[in-house]
Amino acid sequence: MRGREHTAVITLRRTTVAAAAVCAALIAPLLPAAAQAAPLPAAQAARAAAERRVDAYLDGIRNDPGRLRAFLRDLPKGGDLHNHLSGAVSTELLIQLADEDGLCIDTVTLTAQVAPCTATARPAADAVTDQAFRRQVIRAWSMQDFTPGAESGHDHFFATFGKFGEASWRHPGRMLAEVTETMADQNQSYLETMLTPASPGAAALAAKVGYDPDLARLRDKLLADGGIDKLVAQARSDADQMFDEYRATENCGTRSPAPGCSVTVRIISQASRASTPARVFTQLLLGMELASRDDRFVAVNLVQPEDYPASLENYDLQMRMLDYLHPLYPKAHISLHAGELVPGLVKPEDLRSHIREAVLTGHAERIGHGVDVVHEDDSEELLDTLAERHVLIEVPLTSNEQILGVSGQEHPFPLYRSHGVPTALATDDPGVSRGDITGEYQKATTRYDLGYRDLKDLARNSLEYGFLPGRSLWKDADRFRPAPECAGEALGNDRPGKRCAALLAASPKAQQEWRQERGFADFEASVPRRSS
């Protein structure tokens, strides 16, 4: 809806609400007392009182970083919907894996490489025992101690992946175990992490088939002779091995499982947007096929810097690829990096339409970053469109600050919220950033003066807009009013009513959301009544 039309509607609604309030005031004396003030159901009233008490506590510790972090660490924080596995694992574990796999690290480029260690390369084992060398590697493989100078935050951040890449692909299960351990420790329960499935095979198939601008014909060529089927089989086998390694590392299914086993994990298949059109289409097609055949895979995304020349040149084409594939694979969700741009990083014309195209042409249900929204054409209308379509914005405050230099009131996070666009906090690449989800919540709380209910809504959004199947627990996700089957229930209780229990049994999404409501109840009961 256009800006002026939107204003007119708001004015009409306000006038209607005001008139209704006057009528209510006139009629109230004529009504029975019970009708004048229908009480909230007991469960809702108790929850509202608990929220007010916790909100008061939060206000009392807002300016105390240590106590605020402890509060936010214990807060149930739902899921992480924007997470790259290789960038999420700690640099320390990457060094350990490089050592175990007998890799080398070049002392000039600080890039991991296979043995033998010739010329300027040292054994990765030296980064375990030699503390000076270890600090060098950590700084090169992450944002630790980084200050802009000869290299920008943007360039240093993205360069880390090429430096530690050789150490990051052999043990995805152990990496996943560390990530879920960290999540469980910080009271998160759901993860959608991004991986590139069957990468060598997809590259080889794309090179063999080549690019055809007729996308239907290109898809037929890729499907011919079982080409994509073989990649699907390889990707599923790789996922089997990853989850086997993960479960073995975490002792899942035993009498003493590690906390990470409690985190539900799903995979988003990523395509490399700076690659050739043939390879991008092949990776997108593979991701769509996987999401249609294997419940562990839920969506596709495009990764690599949005400002790379090939990314900019092929952006429209990639959105058309998604537009073509979307109706053929209704089970495959789409979540896209879009608007991870700022003035000066690209030409002004490159800031005008990426988020809009991602949603309207690329069918994105969620947008990662969305930082340049105010620079898009008719940004007010775009914000209204995002709100009306309930497109979630995945907000990683730390990486936006490190890569783009955008923070505080320059960040569009409060703008999205003020327009009713759903948002959720995310980590992006916490291993590279040297951060965690609690740090994201702490930045959001202190920079944007969020209250306890705001924090709950962010956490609820992270599950509501996750790609688990099934009906939501919520009838109204804007206000988080429960579905009719669970209305009037003490949300999260151990013995839901028959209708509510049936909804939960049929819906993995609702189960996750019910579990989080139980977490909120326990958390609220544990918060002291005073901040001092």
QUIWOFEN-V64701 format. One record per backbone hydrogen bond with DSSP energy under -1.0 kcal/mol. CO is the residue of the C=O (numbers start at 1). NH is the residue of the N-H. E is the energy in kcal/mol with one decimal. If there is no record, write none. Layout:
# QUIWOFEN-V64701
((CO;NH;E) (CO;NH;E))
This chain:
# QUIWOFEN-V64701
((2;6;-2.7) (3;7;-2.2) (4;8;-2.3) (5;9;-2.2) (6;10;-2.4) (7;11;-2.6) (8;12;-2.5) (9;13;-2.7) (10;14;-2.6) (11;15;-2.5) (12;16;-2.6) (13;17;-2.8) (14;18;-2.7) (15;19;-2.5) (16;20;-2.4) (17;21;-2.1) (18;22;-2.0) (19;23;-2.4) (20;24;-2.4) (21;25;-2.1) (22;26;-1.8) (23;27;-2.3) (24;28;-2.3) (27;30;-2.0) (28;31;-1.7) (32;36;-1.8) (33;37;-1.4) (41;45;-2.6) (42;46;-2.4) (43;47;-2.0) (44;48;-2.6) (45;49;-2.1) (46;50;-2.1) (47;51;-2.4) (48;52;-2.0) (49;53;-2.0) (50;54;-2.5) (51;55;-2.5) (52;56;-2.0) (53;57;-1.9) (54;58;-2.6) (55;59;-2.2) (56;60;-1.5) (57;61;-1.0) (61;64;-2.4) (64;68;-2.8) (65;69;-2.4) (66;70;-1.9) (67;71;-2.2) (68;72;-2.7) (69;73;-2.6) (70;74;-1.5) (71;75;-1.1) (78;189;-2.8) (78;190;-1.2) (80;192;-2.3) (82;428;-2.6) (83;194;-2.9) (84;88;-1.4) (85;89;-1.5) (87;431;-1.5) (87;432;-1.8) (90;94;-1.7) (91;95;-2.2) (92;96;-2.0) (93;97;-2.8) (94;98;-2.3) (95;99;-2.2) (96;100;-2.6) (97;101;-2.2) (98;103;-2.7) (99;102;-1.7) (103;124;-2.7) (104;113;-2.6) (105;122;-2.5) (106;110;-1.8) (111;106;-2.2) (113;104;-3.3) (116;118;-1.2) (118;121;-2.3) (120;107;-2.7) (122;105;-3.1) (123;126;-1.9) (124;127;-1.5) (125;128;-1.5) (125;129;-1.4) (126;130;-2.9) (130;134;-2.7) (131;135;-2.3) (132;136;-1.8) (133;137;-2.4) (134;138;-2.7) (135;139;-2.3) (136;140;-1.9) (137;141;-2.5) (143;146;-2.1) (151;149;-1.7) (152;156;-2.7) (153;157;-2.6) (154;158;-2.0) (155;159;-1.8) (156;160;-1.2) (159;163;-1.3) (160;164;-2.5) (163;112;-3.1) (164;167;-1.7) (165;168;-1.7) (171;175;-2.0) (172;176;-2.8) (173;177;-2.0) (174;178;-2.0) (175;179;-2.2) (176;180;-2.7) (177;181;-2.2) (178;182;-2.2) (179;183;-2.1) (180;184;-2.9) (181;185;-2.3) (182;186;-1.1) (183;188;-2.1) (184;187;-1.6) (187;77;-2.8) (189;264;-2.5) (190;80;-2.0) (191;266;-2.4) (193;268;-2.5) (194;85;-1.2) (195;270;-3.0) (198;202;-2.6) (199;203;-2.3) (200;204;-2.1) (201;205;-2.5) (202;206;-2.4) (203;207;-2.1) (204;208;-2.1) (205;209;-2.7) (206;210;-2.7) (213;215;-1.1) (214;218;-2.5) (215;219;-2.5) (216;220;-2.0) (217;221;-2.1) (218;222;-2.1) (219;223;-2.2) (220;224;-1.4) (222;228;-1.2) (223;226;-1.3) (224;227;-1.8) (226;230;-2.4) (227;231;-1.3) (228;232;-2.8) (229;233;-2.4) (230;234;-2.2) (231;235;-2.9) (232;236;-2.4) (233;237;-2.2) (234;238;-2.6) (235;239;-2.2) (236;240;-2.3) (237;241;-2.3) (238;242;-2.4) (239;243;-2.8) (240;244;-2.3) (241;245;-2.5) (242;246;-2.5) (243;247;-2.8) (244;248;-2.3) (245;249;-2.3) (246;250;-2.2) (247;252;-2.0) (250;258;-3.4) (251;254;-1.5) (258;261;-2.0) (259;262;-2.0) (260;263;-1.7) (264;191;-2.8) (266;193;-2.2) (267;298;-2.7) (268;195;-2.2) (269;301;-1.8) (271;303;-2.8) (272;275;-2.0) (276;280;-2.5) (277;281;-2.5) (278;282;-2.0) (279;283;-2.6) (280;284;-2.5) (281;285;-2.8) (282;286;-2.5) (283;287;-2.4) (284;288;-2.4) (285;289;-2.5) (286;290;-2.5) (287;291;-2.3) (288;292;-1.2) (289;293;-1.0) (290;294;-2.7) (294;297;-1.8) (296;267;-3.2) (298;333;-2.0) (299;269;-2.6) (300;335;-2.1) (301;271;-2.3) (303;273;-2.1) (305;308;-1.1) (308;312;-2.4) (309;313;-2.8) (310;314;-2.1) (314;318;-2.7) (315;319;-2.0) (316;320;-2.0) (317;321;-2.1) (318;322;-1.9) (319;323;-2.2) (320;324;-2.1) (321;325;-2.4) (322;326;-2.7) (325;329;-1.2) (329;332;-1.6) (333;300;-1.6) (334;365;-3.1) (336;368;-2.9) (338;370;-2.0) (339;341;-1.7) (339;372;-1.6) (342;345;-1.8) (346;344;-1.0) (347;350;-1.8) (348;351;-1.7) (352;377;-2.3) (353;357;-2.9) (354;358;-2.3) (355;359;-1.8) (356;360;-3.1) (357;361;-2.1) (357;362;-2.7) (358;364;-2.5) (365;392;-1.4) (366;336;-2.2) (367;394;-3.2) (368;338;-2.0) (368;370;-1.4) (370;373;-1.0) (372;375;-2.0) (373;376;-1.3) (378;382;-2.0) (379;383;-2.7) (380;384;-2.1) (381;385;-2.5) (382;386;-2.6) (383;387;-2.1) (384;388;-2.9) (385;389;-2.4) (386;391;-2.3) (392;367;-3.0) (393;424;-2.0) (394;369;-2.5) (395;426;-2.0) (396;400;-2.0) (397;401;-1.7) (398;402;-2.6) (399;403;-3.0) (400;404;-1.4) (400;406;-1.6) (407;410;-1.7) (408;411;-1.5) (412;416;-2.8) (413;417;-2.0) (414;418;-2.4) (415;419;-1.3) (416;421;-2.5) (417;420;-1.5) (422;393;-2.3) (424;395;-3.1) (427;429;-1.6) (428;84;-2.4) (429;433;-2.9) (430;434;-1.5) (430;435;-1.7) (432;143;-2.9) (436;440;-1.5) (437;441;-2.2) (438;442;-2.3) (439;443;-2.4) (440;444;-2.2) (441;445;-2.5) (442;446;-2.4) (443;447;-2.5) (444;448;-1.6) (451;455;-1.9) (452;456;-2.2) (453;457;-2.4) (454;458;-2.1) (455;459;-2.2) (456;460;-3.0) (457;461;-2.6) (458;462;-1.5) (460;463;-1.3) (460;464;-3.0) (461;465;-2.6) (463;466;-1.2) (469;509;-1.9) (473;483;-3.0) (476;480;-1.6) (476;481;-1.5) (481;475;-2.7) (481;476;-1.7) (483;486;-1.9) (486;489;-1.8) (489;491;-1.2) (490;493;-2.0) (497;501;-3.2) (498;502;-1.8) (499;503;-1.8) (500;504;-2.4) (501;505;-2.4) (502;506;-1.4) (507;511;-2.1) (508;512;-2.0) (509;513;-2.2) (510;514;-2.7) (511;515;-2.3) (512;516;-1.9) (513;517;-1.9) (514;518;-1.9) (515;519;-1.8) (516;520;-2.4) (517;521;-2.2) (518;522;-2.3) (519;523;-2.6) (520;524;-3.0) (521;525;-1.9) (522;526;-1.2) (523;527;-1.0))
